[in-house]
Amino acid sequence: MEQQETAHIIVSGRVQGVGFRYHTQFLAKQYNICGWVRNKDDGTVEVMAQGRKKEMEQFIRGLKKGPSRFAKVTGMDIDYLQQQEQYRDFRVLY
């Protein structure tokens, strides 16, 4: 069984009010990623993602593209973590 990666991701740019969280959830389901996504008060979007290396790479590429022409990702900070919690699904948090 391939090793799971866990990444904490902060996405900046025009990423709130443009469907970014739901796009993230769609990508997570497509690439079998577990974890969560939420808006932050500073205008960024925070993602906790867990999955196999290949799928995580595809998921992150999809995040960089954004959901539509209305969204614009200008930055992405990714920290890979020692696996702490095992996620079973992917949720949009409020």
C-alpha positions as a printed NumPy array, in Angstrom:
array([[  0.   ,   0.   ,   0.   ],
       [  1.347,   3.392,  -1.01 ],
       [  2.243,   5.866,   1.737],
       [ -0.273,   8.611,   2.476],
       [  0.82 ,  12.248,   2.457],
       [ -0.775,  14.972,   4.549],
       [ -0.524,  18.6  ,   3.436],
       [ -1.657,  21.85 ,   5.031],
       [ -2.247,  24.342,   2.207],
       [ -2.991,  28.066,   2.294],
       [ -4.255,  29.422,  -1.028],
       [ -4.187,  33.166,  -1.647],
       [ -5.543,  35.418,  -4.377],
       [ -9.135,  35.872,  -5.506],
       [-10.267,  32.616,  -3.89 ],
       [-13.33 ,  33.565,  -1.82 ],
       [-16.767,  34.106,  -3.332],
       [-15.795,  32.343,  -6.576],
       [-16.683,  28.704,  -5.781],
       [-13.16 ,  27.758,  -4.72 ],
       [-14.159,  25.607,  -1.726],
       [-16.625,  23.587,  -3.783],
       [-14.082,  23.234,  -6.591],
       [-11.645,  21.93 ,  -3.968],
       [-14.226,  19.412,  -2.747],
       [-14.877,  18.289,  -6.354],
       [-11.139,  17.775,  -6.941],
       [-10.822,  15.888,  -3.651],
       [-13.53 ,  13.443,  -4.7  ],
       [-11.98 ,  13.096,  -8.167],
       [ -8.519,  12.273,  -6.772],
       [ -9.606,  10.351,  -3.648],
       [ -8.293,  13.008,  -1.252],
       [ -9.609,  13.243,   2.32 ],
       [ -9.541,  16.247,   4.648],
       [-11.26 ,  19.631,   4.646],
       [-11.355,  23.157,   3.198],
       [-12.473,  26.459,   4.74 ],
       [-12.341,  30.205,   4.179],
       [-10.15 ,  32.223,   6.523],
       [-10.883,  35.726,   7.792],
       [ -7.814,  37.099,   5.977],
       [ -9.272,  36.242,   2.535],
       [ -7.28 ,  33.059,   1.994],
       [ -8.547,  29.493,   1.789],
       [ -7.132,  26.809,   4.089],
       [ -6.98 ,  23.164,   3.004],
       [ -5.978,  20.037,   4.92 ],
       [ -5.481,  17.252,   2.395],
       [ -4.497,  13.626,   2.744],
       [ -3.924,  11.085,   0.   ],
       [ -1.416,   9.137,  -2.048],
       [  1.494,  11.057,  -3.581],
       [  0.382,  10.856,  -7.231],
       [ -3.195,  11.9  ,  -6.458],
       [ -1.994,  14.696,  -4.156],
       [  0.139,  16.1  ,  -6.996],
       [ -2.878,  16.091,  -9.337],
       [ -5.096,  17.632,  -6.637],
       [ -2.606,  20.458,  -6.011],
       [ -2.286,  21.131,  -9.768],
       [ -6.076,  21.422,  -9.919],
       [ -6.105,  23.839,  -6.981],
       [ -3.562,  26.074,  -8.733],
       [ -5.837,  26.325, -11.797],
       [ -8.862,  27.358,  -9.736],
       [-12.535,  26.773, -10.475],
       [-13.144,  29.437, -13.136],
       [-11.866,  32.586, -14.782],
       [-13.327,  34.526, -11.836],
       [-10.848,  32.927,  -9.443],
       [ -7.166,  33.773,  -9.466],
       [ -4.641,  31.872,  -7.375],
       [ -1.653,  34.124,  -6.699],
       [  0.052,  32.031,  -4.041],
       [  0.03 ,  28.643,  -2.411],
       [  1.913,  27.729,   0.754],
       [  2.17 ,  23.959,   1.194],
       [  3.494,  22.321,   4.353],
       [  3.767,  18.533,   4.385],
       [  3.027,  17.215,   7.865],
       [  3.72 ,  14.065,   9.767],
       [  0.41 ,  12.261,   9.583],
       [ -1.515,  13.044,  12.747],
       [ -5.175,  12.361,  12.061],
       [ -6.654,   9.92 ,   9.561],
       [ -9.408,  11.62 ,   7.548],
       [-12.172,   9.487,   6.046],
       [-13.859,  11.982,   3.715],
       [-13.532,  15.546,   2.446],
       [-15.629,  18.337,   3.927],
       [-16.301,  22.008,   3.41 ],
       [-16.057,  23.637,   6.849],
       [-17.79 ,  26.873,   7.791]])
